[in-house]
Amino acid sequence: MLMLLGDLSRGVTRSRLLISQLRCKDLECPSSCQKPLKTCKDDARKQSLWYTAVATTESILRSINVRGCRDKIELYCDETSGVQTIVLVCFNSTQFILANVDKDKIRNNLREYSKEPRLAGTKQDADLAKKIQSDWIANGLDEVHMATYDVLLSFPNTTTPNLIQIKNVTSGQIISETKPYEVALTPAENNSNVVPPFNAFSPAGDVTGDLVYVNYGTVEDFMYVTTNLSFNLTGTIVIARYGKIFRGDKVENAQHFNAAGVILYSDPRDFSTHNVKPYPNSWWLPGTGIQRGTVYGDGDIQTPLYPSTYYANRIPVEKVALQKIPCQPIGYEDAYQLLGKVRLIVNNYIKVKPVYNVIGYIKGREEPDRYVLIGNHHDAWVFGAVDPLSGTASVTEITRVFGQMLKKGHRPRRTLVFCSWDAEEPGLIGSIEWVEDHLKVLLQRGVAYLNMDSSATSNFTLAIGTSPLLQDAIYEAAKHVPSQDPSFATMYDMWLHRPRSNKSNLQEPQLTYSLGSGSDMAAFYQRAGISSIDMVMTYDEANIPISTYPLYHSSYETFYAFDAFIDPGFTATAAITKLMAILAINLADSELLPMKVERYSRAIYDAYATLATHYRDLWQSKGVDIESLDSAVHNFSLAAKAFQEQLDNISKSLSGSPLLQRMINDKLMQLERAFLDPEGLPGRPDQKHMMFAPSQFDSYIDNSFPGIVDTMFQIEHGSDKWDQLKQQVYIATYTIQSAVFTLQGLGL
């Protein structure tokens, strides 16, 4: 005879259960059932009975819809009674993650990973990649390998460091010059592998000119200096403070206004305070601190749009499109000294070097050809204890917890792919080359990409950028994670009551649909059209209005700084690690993907309403076809509503219809791809998402309807771009209508 027992979470409960009474609970295994029974699969004579019983029981269990667990059916033979027993292994992955993510292990990971500088292309960076590979193998992933690419990287000259000299205007005599290195303020920074501060991919150069202050170096700042102040910047060296926009855009703007060179510095108004002593006494930047960073765009500069494989056809080094004027960062202690005529000397060089991505898998049990990807990069400008290695430490802990799940017998429905990227800091190079290398597969099989550039830059609240499709999945996961602050029950509650801005009376936690191009989700979202998320624990931006945490990309971003000032006790780091893990397993295990199309239609409607309010009359006067765009936005709202209503009506019957599940999931997965245009945005063929993409004038942030918004920016600043605007309105209309077809029945 057959008897059904409940094997719930951690052991087998020996009491009989009627199928109608079966529920998923998190029960401790009684001591009487710690010894496993011999499985019938070990007895060849009972194979047929086993398969028949399992198939029958799976059908019954689907019909009663056991919720809150991931179930597996096994048939056991009791040697003494001769009774064949069907066991439901009911695994609550959420509870398992909450119980097993260990903040001390994350802390130990971070201490180990950040003990040396990890500049891309150096031995120390390669050593860390090998260490991560070893850790992930030990944690029990099915497979872990290196994906290596030879790419062009930029380095400072350590024998003749970059410097800035102040010269006497009359005699030309050197009055003073900047320091080549940051001062070591704790023993950790006194490391011979620390390279001098530089801006990657700034060309070498030696220029002298009058110094002109241009605030943050935005287009508006340059226009103010040249137009309002009537100042000719030709041949000058401009000095701009970090913040507001991507540093490479500051250099691009300086080139446009014919400056000879650029100096970047961290202004104390943005990165320090007079009320608190700076590092090593707090997280505020000292005057000797210098922010490094790239001034180049994205990917390997020699193989644009294609992977830098061994067989790649590369653009010769002498023909690559680097910035044309030199740029160098300094600290505000040196910035105080600058005035009059200065000499800027940059001795950077470029060289092809191997970079090492670490890729690990847990293969899906039912849909191994559908991929949920989790990523972070491991290269850093110096020690990188915040950016990126706090995130690396968290991702490694997630691999350990998921490896433990495998040992417990739980394998996710879809394949989980863990990614540790190299060379993110010089321009997202490792992730972009890998996406380019696997683009055809990712377009067909990628479900979602979850990015954690850093796990925490502080411990106040969550900062999350996401595709609208994944908004509800994030909220649902956050409701299960206890808050790092005991004043709130869950991360969702904490996040709702601690918005990043001054907004009040929010009905839901504040997030953004702006993913930008500041981290490794960019290629997945912009080139493969994979719905993506980027998350971090951050500071109270309403009361600390700074563009980034103060020690960002300096040699003072050490384990000591993270442990003492960023997240003492690692409670916020552990909480966001749990959130990422639960979100990943929900995406990997849910029969129906937890994606809400009506969120997308609302996001597009709201963004378009803002545009139409500002520009409708102007566009109509210029013959722009706004009526067709109106219609497409309306059609998408109707299609999203109809799709959701249809899904609600049939959801109860989906468990017994795997092909119908697959069809619906494919529509959800492919919806994001509908917004891609193969030609990309004007002048930016690598940016293909027509609804959300980095601004042409600040690649750190996204624009909604980016082709339209960027073109209007140029028109408003004097360019005759009306024909381009008409084309961008047409393309936006086309991609939205393509999304409508994606959601409809046959779509034809």
Buried (B, 14 or more C-beta within 10 A) or exposed (E): EEEBBBBBBBBBBEEEBEEEEBEBEBBEBEEEBEEEBEBBBEEEEBEEBBEEBBEEBBEEBBEEEBEEBBBBBBBBBEEEEEEBBBBBBBBBBBBBBBBBBBBEBBBEBBBBBBBBBBBBBBEBBBEBBEBBBEBBBEBBBEEBEBBBBBBBBBBBBEEEBBBBBBBEEEEEEEBEBBBEBBBBBEEBBEBEEBBBBBBBBBBEBEBBBBBBBBBBBBBBBBBBBBEEEEBEBEEBBBBBBBBBBBBBBBBBBBBEBEBBBBBBBBBBEBBBBEEEEBBBEBBBBBBBBBBBBBBBBBBBBBBBEBBBEEEBEBBEEEEBEBBEBBBBBBBBBBBEBBEEBBBBBBBBEBEBBBBBBBBBBBBBBEBBEBBBBBBBBBBBBBBBBBBBBBBBBBBBBBBBBBBBBBEBEBBBBBBBBBBBBBBBBBBBBBBBBBBBBBBEEBBBBBBBBBBBBBBBBBBBBBBBBBBBBBBBBBBBBBEBBBBBBEEBEBBBBBBBBBBBEEEEEEEEBBBBBBBBBBBBBBBBBBBBBBBBBBBBBBBEBBEEEBBBBBBBBBBBBBBBBBBBBBBEEBBBBBBBBBBBBBBBBBBBBBBBBBBBBBBBBBBBBEBBEEBBEEBEEEBEEEEBEBEBBBEBBBBBBEBBBBBBEEBEEEEEEBBEEEEBBEEBBBBBBBBBBBBBBEEBBBEBBBBBBBBBBBBBBBBBBBBBBBBBBBBBBBBEEEEEBBEBBBBBBBBBBBBBBBBBBBBBEEEE
